């Protein structure tokens, strides 16, 4: 930024900000401000993402997960995680229409994931895909009462009884499809509803996964594909850490860390907005790389995202016009 000081002045910035200035601002500017900006920007992205989902059904599809961002325990002593490590967790709900982050909470690293997912309020007839770390039978019963569908992995020690055995597609990945009821002392009391247990073979790992859902009507292959779609939230976390560098922080207070993570989420929404507006079909990593190269160039952004490899137009040269000044001195003008 210091090398581009002339263009910064064109934007009204007199000098490049220093690291200490950013650290002070992050420590004293409330992180709730950035959370509010995130929500306003999300509202602008959602109309562009409407209908952009790989599944044909009309249900809204979400996935929920968390990622750990490790911190130095001696500098970030408030970030409780382990005796020798500090960390914060980013808990995120990903909307698979446009793969937009629609809900985020930043907590200390030792906060259990289930506590955060219990706070979610999902629209009726939506589907949420989660890993088995979020298995909570009381939560499953609540979602069933509210008309929310879930797909997760079943714990290996879960007790159940088969009520109905269903046919499975021949030659497919689904090995078993059954309607079950939970019989464990706690799970049967908390979730007395019929659930569906599927055994799905993963050809990439050569292992089978046991899935659990309260959706009894979708085809078995569709349920298996829904769980595979959960991988998108892992890709989102990977892109967030690699492209926006949330591993190094310019401030050590809890407020500073939250500000920087919310800023990274805002940047992700801006990138998603450009992806959704563009006709080119950008890969996120390519978009980030080319934006960095063109950050201080004068280009029409909306034309550039559709035609990034075109030669930029020649700048217009200012021409001095000749003024008709003949005879001005003769008349005393």
N, C-alpha and C positions, 0 to 999 in steps of 0.2 A: 504493500500500500504506500510505503514511503517512496518507492520508485515511481509511483504514478501520482505524485502530489499535484501536478498540474490538473489532472482530470478530477482529483478529489476536490480541488478548489472550484472546479466547474459545477460540482454537486453542492457547493456551499460548505464543504468541510475544509477548514483552514490548515489543519495538519493531521498527520496520521495518528490515530489513538495509540497510546502506549499500553503495554501489558498491565502496568500497575493501575492505569486509569480504568481499564476493563475490570480488573479485580475489584476495585473499590465500587464501581457501579453495580457489579453482580452481587456484591455483599449487601448493598443498601437499597437497591431497587427491588420492590416486592415481586416475588415470582408469580403471584396471582395475576399480575398485569400480563405476563406472557401467556399464561393459561387462557386468559380472556381473548387475546389476539389469536391464539390457536383455534378457539371455538368459532370466532368470526370468519377466519379463513376456511375452516372446515365447511361452514355453511355455503361458501362460494364454490367449493369443490364438489359437493354432493350432487347438485343438479347435472354436472357434466358426467358423473360416474353412473347415473341412473341407467339400468339395463345392461351394464357392462359386467356380465357374470358368465362363467363358462357353463353353468347348469341351466337347463331350460325351465325349471320350475320357478314359480313366482316368489317362493319363500326367501326372505332375507337370510343370508348366510354369514355367520360371524365365526371367528376363532379367538380364543383368549389364551394368553400365556404371559410369562414374565422372563426377563433376562437380568442377569446379575452384572453390575458394573463395579469392578473391584477398585478400591481406593487404598491409599497408604494409611494404615491405622494410626501412625504417629502424627500425620497431618490432619486427618479427618477422624478425630477421636470420637465424634458424635455418631459416626456411621457404624452401628453395631452389626457385626456379622459373625466373626470367629475371634478367638483369642489373639491370633497373630495377623488377622486380616480385617480390613474394613471394606464395606461395600454398600451400595444402594441397589434397589430393585426397581425396574420399570415394568409395571403391570399394564398390559395393553390389550384393547379389544380391536380387532381388525375386521372391517367390513369388506367382504369379498366383492362388492360392487366397486370396482376401481381400486381395490386393495388400499383403502383409506383407513388410517388410524382414527377411530371415532371416540375412544375413551382411554385415558391414561392416568395412572396414579404412580407417584414416585414415593417409595417408602425406604426405610432402613433395610439392610440386607437380611436381617433375621426375622422379618415379618413373614408369616406363613401365607402361601399363595391363596389358600381357600378363604382366608379372611377378606381378601379383596374381591374375589368373584362373588361372594355373597351380597356385596353392595350393588351389584349390577341389576338394572331393570331393563329387560328386553321386551320388544314388542311381541304381541301374540302371533303365533304361526311362524315365528322365526326359528332358525336352526343355529345352534352353537356347537362348535367342535372343540374339544378340550382333551388334554392328556390325562393319564390316570392319576397324576398328582393332585387333580382337582375332584376326585371321587368323593362325593358327599351325598349320602342317600336322602337326607332331609332336604337338601337343595334340589335334588332330582324330583322329589315329591312336589316341592313348591313350583318348579318349572312345569311339571305335568298339570298341576291345578291351573296354572296361568296360560296353558296352551303353547308353551315353548318346548321345542324339540331339542334334544341333545344327542351327541355321538361322542363316545369316549372309549378308552381301553378299560377292560375289566381287570380288577385285581386278581392275582393268581390264587389268593386264599379266600375268595368270595364263595359263600355257600348259597346254593340255589337249587330249585327243582324245576325240571322240564315239564311244561304243560302241553306243549304242541311242538311237534317236529315238522319243519317245512321242507319242501323240495328245493334243491339248489340248482342253478344253471349248470348244464353239463360242460365240462372242459373249461370252466371258469376259475377264478381265483377264490371264490367262496366255497369253503369245504363243509360248512355246517350253518344252519339257520334254524333257530328255535325260539319259541316263546317261553319265558321263564318267570318264576316269582322268587324273590329273595327269601331265604330261610334262616339267615343268621339272626341271632337274638336282637341285635341292634338294627340291622338293615331291614328286616321284615317289619319291625315296628315303625321305622321312619319312612319307608317307601313300600306301601302295600300294593302298588300297581303292577300290572303285567309289564314286563320289559322284554327286550329282544336281544338275544345273544347270537353273535355271528363269529365264526372262525374263518379268517381270511389269510390266504397264503401270499407272502411277499416274495416275488421271484428275484428281486435284487439282493435281499439278505438270505434267502433260502429258509426263512423262518415263518411261523404262523403267528398272527396277532388275534386276540380275542376281543371283539368289540361289544359294547353295550349301548343300547339306545331305547328311547321310549317311543320311537316312530315305528309303527307296526305296518304301515302301508307301502312305503317306498320299496322298490326292488332291492334285493340283497346286494347287487353290484353297485347300485347308486349309493347305498350306505357305505360300502367299502371306498368308493371314490370320494365321498365326503370326508372321510377320515384322512385320506391321502392329501386332500386340499389343505389340511392343517399345516402342511409344510410351508405354506406361503407366509405364515407369521414368523417362522424361523428365518426365511429369506429377508423379511422386513428388518428384523433385528440385525442380521448380518450387514445389510446395506446401511443401516443407521450407524453402526460402529465403524465400518470401513470407510464410508464416504464422508461422514460428518465428524469423525474423530471425537467421540464422546468419552474417550479413555483418558485424555489429559485435560485438566481443568485450570482455569486462570484464577480461581478463587477457592478457598478451603472451607468456607462456611456452608451450612446446609442450604441457605438461601442461594448462594452462588452456584452450587451444584445443580439445584433445581432450575435456576434461570438458564443455565447452559443446556440442560437436557430439553427444557421446553423450547429453547431457541432451535435446537437440532430438529425437534418435531415440527416446528414451524417451517424450517427449511425443507423437510421432507414433503410437507403439504405443498409448498411452492413448486417443488420438482414434480409432484404428482399432478398439480394443476397444469404445468407445461406439457406433461405427457398426455393428459386428457384433451388439451386444446390442439395438440399437434396432429397433423394428418400422416406423419411419417412412421409412427409406431416405434418410438424410441425405447431402447434398453436403458434402464436407469443409470447404470455405470457409464455408458457412453454419453448420456446427457450431462452427467456431472463432470466428466472429463472435458468435454467441449465447452461447457459453460465456464470452466476455470480458464481455459485458453482465451476465451472471448470476453472475460469479465470487464475489461476496461477498453473495449473497442466500441465504436459508435455504429451500431447496427439496429435495424428495425427488428425487435424481438419476435414479433408474431410472424414476420416473413422468414426470419432465420430458423425458427423451430420447424418450419415446413420444408425449407430448402437450405440446410446448413452448409452444403458443400458448394453452393454457387459462389461465383466471384462477387465480392461486394462491389456495389456501384462506385464509380469514380466520384470523389468529392467535387462539388461545384466550386469553381474558382471565382472569387469576387472580382468583378471587372469595374474599373474606374470609368464612369461615364464622363463624356466631354460636356462641359457646360458652355452654353452660348454666352460668352462674356465679352464678345467684340463690341467695342464702342462704349463700354461702361464708363471708362475713364473720360471719354470725350464729353459726356453729358454730366460729369460730376457725380456719378452714381456711387 
